[in-house]
Amino acid sequence: MGISKELLDILACPKCKGEIYLNDAEDGLICDNCKLLYEIRDDIPIMLIDEAKPLD
């Protein structure tokens, strides 16, 4: 099903409060400012800083 555009419009990075966007594989949300990937599991974005994966 994926994440709705309305949800993407209101979500922000919990660390810097900046904008996030859906990655190409549509399995995570990326914050370019913090260089973090927040995973999406079972159509639910995991917006916990401790769970985020650093981008290379």
N, CA, C and O atoms as a GROMACS GRO file, in nm:
protein
  224
    1MET      N    1   0.082  -0.120   0.000
    1MET     CA    2   0.000   0.000   0.000
    1MET      C    3   0.086   0.126   0.000
    1MET      O    4   0.061   0.218  -0.077
    2GLY      N    5   0.188   0.130   0.085
    2GLY     CA    6   0.278   0.245   0.087
    2GLY      C    7   0.228   0.358   0.174
    2GLY      O    8   0.120   0.350   0.234
    3ILE      N    9   0.308   0.462   0.180
    3ILE     CA   10   0.275   0.579   0.262
    3ILE      C   11   0.202   0.681   0.176
    3ILE      O   12   0.239   0.706   0.062
    4SER      N   13   0.098   0.739   0.232
    4SER     CA   14   0.020   0.838   0.158
    4SER      C   15   0.097   0.969   0.147
    4SER      O   16   0.182   1.000   0.230
    5LYS      N   17   0.065   1.045   0.044
    5LYS     CA   18   0.128   1.175   0.024
    5LYS      C   19   0.095   1.268   0.139
    5LYS      O   20   0.178   1.350   0.178
    6GLU      N   21  -0.025   1.258   0.194
    6GLU     CA   22  -0.065   1.344   0.306
    6GLU      C   23   0.025   1.319   0.428
    6GLU      O   24   0.064   1.414   0.497
    7LEU      N   25   0.058   1.193   0.454
    7LEU     CA   26   0.146   1.161   0.566
    7LEU      C   27   0.287   1.213   0.539
    7LEU      O   28   0.350   1.269   0.628
    8LEU      N   29   0.336   1.194   0.418
    8LEU     CA   30   0.469   1.244   0.383
    8LEU      C   31   0.479   1.395   0.399
    8LEU      O   32   0.584   1.447   0.436
    9ASP      N   33   0.370   1.464   0.370
    9ASP     CA   34   0.369   1.610   0.379
    9ASP      C   35   0.383   1.660   0.522
    9ASP      O   36   0.435   1.769   0.545
   10ILE      N   37   0.337   1.582   0.621
   10ILE     CA   38   0.343   1.629   0.759
   10ILE      C   39   0.461   1.573   0.838
   10ILE      O   40   0.494   1.625   0.945
   11LEU      N   41   0.524   1.467   0.787
   11LEU     CA   42   0.637   1.408   0.859
   11LEU      C   43   0.761   1.496   0.845
   11LEU      O   44   0.783   1.559   0.742
   12ALA      N   45   0.841   1.498   0.952
   12ALA     CA   46   0.969   1.570   0.951
   12ALA      C   47   1.071   1.485   1.023
   12ALA      O   48   1.036   1.396   1.100
   13CYS      N   49   1.196   1.512   0.998
   13CYS     CA   50   1.304   1.441   1.066
   13CYS      C   51   1.296   1.471   1.215
   13CYS      O   52   1.294   1.588   1.254
   14PRO      N   53   1.292   1.368   1.299
   14PRO     CA   54   1.283   1.393   1.443
   14PRO      C   55   1.410   1.454   1.502
   14PRO      O   56   1.406   1.512   1.611
   15LYS      N   57   1.521   1.443   1.432
   15LYS     CA   58   1.648   1.497   1.484
   15LYS      C   59   1.663   1.646   1.455
   15LYS      O   60   1.691   1.725   1.545
   16CYS      N   61   1.644   1.685   1.328
   16CYS     CA   62   1.666   1.825   1.290
   16CYS      C   63   1.538   1.900   1.255
   16CYS      O   64   1.539   2.021   1.232
   17LYS      N   65   1.427   1.828   1.251
   17LYS     CA   66   1.296   1.884   1.214
   17LYS      C   67   1.291   1.929   1.068
   17LYS      O   68   1.204   2.006   1.028
   18GLY      N   69   1.386   1.879   0.989
   18GLY     CA   70   1.393   1.914   0.847
   18GLY      C   71   1.306   1.823   0.762
   18GLY      O   72   1.240   1.732   0.812
   19GLU      N   73   1.307   1.851   0.633
   19GLU     CA   74   1.226   1.773   0.539
   19GLU      C   75   1.285   1.634   0.517
   19GLU      O   76   1.407   1.615   0.521
   20ILE      N   77   1.196   1.539   0.493
   20ILE     CA   78   1.235   1.403   0.459
   20ILE      C   79   1.162   1.365   0.332
   20ILE      O   80   1.059   1.424   0.297
   21TYR      N   81   1.215   1.265   0.262
   21TYR     CA   82   1.150   1.220   0.139
   21TYR      C   83   1.167   1.069   0.126
   21TYR      O   84   1.256   1.009   0.187
   22LEU      N   85   1.080   1.010   0.048
   22LEU     CA   86   1.080   0.867   0.024
   22LEU      C   87   1.197   0.829  -0.065
   22LEU      O   88   1.222   0.895  -0.166
   23ASN      N   89   1.269   0.723  -0.029
   23ASN     CA   90   1.380   0.678  -0.113
   23ASN      C   91   1.328   0.607  -0.237
   23ASN      O   92   1.208   0.581  -0.248
   24ASP      N   93   1.417   0.576  -0.330
   24ASP     CA   94   1.377   0.516  -0.458
   24ASP      C   95   1.310   0.380  -0.440
   24ASP      O   96   1.218   0.346  -0.514
   25ALA      N   97   1.357   0.302  -0.344
   25ALA     CA   98   1.300   0.169  -0.320
   25ALA      C   99   1.168   0.176  -0.243
   25ALA      O  100   1.100   0.075  -0.227
   26GLU      N  101   1.132   0.295  -0.195
   26GLU     CA  102   1.010   0.319  -0.118
   26GLU      C  103   1.003   0.232   0.008
   26GLU      O  104   0.895   0.191   0.050
   27ASP      N  105   1.121   0.206   0.068
   27ASP     CA  106   1.123   0.130   0.193
   27ASP      C  107   1.186   0.210   0.306
   27ASP      O  108   1.221   0.155   0.411
   28GLY      N  109   1.202   0.342   0.284
   28GLY     CA  110   1.260   0.426   0.387
   28GLY      C  111   1.244   0.573   0.354
   28GLY      O  112   1.215   0.611   0.241
   29LEU      N  113   1.264   0.655   0.457
   29LEU     CA  114   1.256   0.800   0.443
   29LEU      C  115   1.395   0.857   0.471
   29LEU      O  116   1.461   0.817   0.566
   30ILE      N  117   1.438   0.949   0.386
   30ILE     CA  118   1.573   1.004   0.394
   30ILE      C  119   1.570   1.148   0.440
   30ILE      O  120   1.488   1.228   0.394
   31CYS      N  121   1.661   1.180   0.533
   31CYS     CA  122   1.687   1.318   0.571
   31CYS      C  123   1.826   1.352   0.520
   31CYS      O  124   1.925   1.296   0.567
   32ASP      N  125   1.835   1.444   0.425
   32ASP     CA  126   1.965   1.483   0.369
   32ASP      C  127   2.048   1.562   0.470
   32ASP      O  128   2.170   1.552   0.470
   33ASN      N  129   1.983   1.641   0.555
   33ASN     CA  130   2.056   1.723   0.653
   33ASN      C  131   2.133   1.635   0.751
   33ASN      O  132   2.250   1.661   0.779
   34CYS      N  133   2.067   1.533   0.804
   34CYS     CA  134   2.128   1.446   0.905
   34CYS      C  135   2.196   1.323   0.844
   34CYS      O  136   2.266   1.249   0.914
   35LYS      N  137   2.175   1.302   0.714
   35LYS     CA  138   2.229   1.183   0.646
   35LYS      C  139   2.180   1.055   0.713
   35LYS      O  140   2.259   0.964   0.742
   36LEU      N  141   2.048   1.049   0.738
   36LEU     CA  142   1.987   0.933   0.803
   36LEU      C  143   1.876   0.874   0.717
   36LEU      O  144   1.809   0.946   0.641
   37LEU      N  145   1.857   0.743   0.730
   37LEU     CA  146   1.748   0.671   0.665
   37LEU      C  147   1.659   0.613   0.774
   37LEU      O  148   1.704   0.536   0.858
   38TYR      N  149   1.532   0.652   0.771
   38TYR     CA  150   1.433   0.597   0.863
   38TYR      C  151   1.356   0.489   0.788
   38TYR      O  152   1.290   0.517   0.687
   39GLU      N  153   1.364   0.366   0.836
   39GLU     CA  154   1.301   0.253   0.768
   39GLU      C  155   1.149   0.261   0.775
   39GLU      O  156   1.091   0.321   0.866
   40ILE      N  157   1.086   0.199   0.676
   40ILE     CA  158   0.940   0.180   0.676
   40ILE      C  159   0.916   0.031   0.688
   40ILE      O  160   0.958  -0.047   0.603
   41ARG      N  161   0.848  -0.009   0.794
   41ARG     CA  162   0.818  -0.151   0.817
   41ARG      C  163   0.667  -0.168   0.825
   41ARG      O  164   0.599  -0.100   0.902
   42ASP      N  165   0.615  -0.259   0.744
   42ASP     CA  166   0.470  -0.285   0.739
   42ASP      C  167   0.391  -0.156   0.719
   42ASP      O  168   0.290  -0.132   0.785
   43ASP      N  169   0.439  -0.072   0.626
   43ASP     CA  170   0.377   0.056   0.591
   43ASP      C  171   0.377   0.157   0.705
   43ASP      O  172   0.300   0.252   0.702
   44ILE      N  173   0.463   0.137   0.806
   44ILE     CA  174   0.473   0.230   0.918
   44ILE      C  175   0.615   0.286   0.923
   44ILE      O  176   0.711   0.210   0.937
   45PRO      N  177   0.630   0.418   0.911
   45PRO     CA  178   0.764   0.476   0.920
   45PRO      C  179   0.814   0.470   1.065
   45PRO      O  180   0.743   0.509   1.157
   46ILE      N  181   0.936   0.421   1.083
   46ILE     CA  182   0.996   0.411   1.216
   46ILE      C  183   1.078   0.538   1.237
   46ILE      O  184   1.194   0.547   1.195
   47MET      N  185   1.018   0.636   1.301
   47MET     CA  186   1.076   0.769   1.314
   47MET      C  187   1.149   0.786   1.448
   47MET      O  188   1.130   0.886   1.517
   48LEU      N  189   1.231   0.689   1.482
   48LEU     CA  190   1.311   0.695   1.605
   48LEU      C  191   1.457   0.718   1.566
   48LEU      O  192   1.511   0.647   1.482
   49ILE      N  193   1.519   0.818   1.627
   49ILE     CA  194   1.657   0.852   1.593
   49ILE      C  195   1.749   0.732   1.616
   49ILE      O  196   1.839   0.707   1.536
   50ASP      N  197   1.727   0.661   1.725
   50ASP     CA  198   1.812   0.545   1.757
   50ASP      C  199   1.798   0.431   1.657
   50ASP      O  200   1.889   0.349   1.643
   51GLU      N  201   1.686   0.424   1.587
   51GLU     CA  202   1.661   0.319   1.489
   51GLU      C  203   1.706   0.358   1.348
   51GLU      O  204   1.712   0.272   1.260
   52ALA      N  205   1.736   0.484   1.325
   52ALA     CA  206   1.774   0.532   1.193
   52ALA      C  207   1.910   0.478   1.152
   52ALA      O  208   1.998   0.454   1.236
   53LYS      N  209   1.926   0.458   1.023
   53LYS     CA  210   2.053   0.407   0.970
   53LYS      C  211   2.127   0.521   0.903
   53LYS      O  212   2.069   0.596   0.824
   54PRO      N  213   2.257   0.535   0.932
   54PRO     CA  214   2.335   0.641   0.866
   54PRO      C  215   2.353   0.611   0.718
   54PRO      O  216   2.370   0.496   0.678
   55LEU      N  217   2.349   0.715   0.637
   55LEU     CA  218   2.374   0.701   0.493
   55LEU      C  219   2.523   0.716   0.467
   55LEU      O  220   2.592   0.792   0.535
   56ASP      N  221   2.572   0.643   0.370
   56ASP     CA  222   2.715   0.649   0.337
   56ASP      C  223   2.748   0.772   0.257
   56ASP      O  224   2.864   0.793   0.221
   0.00000   0.00000   0.00000
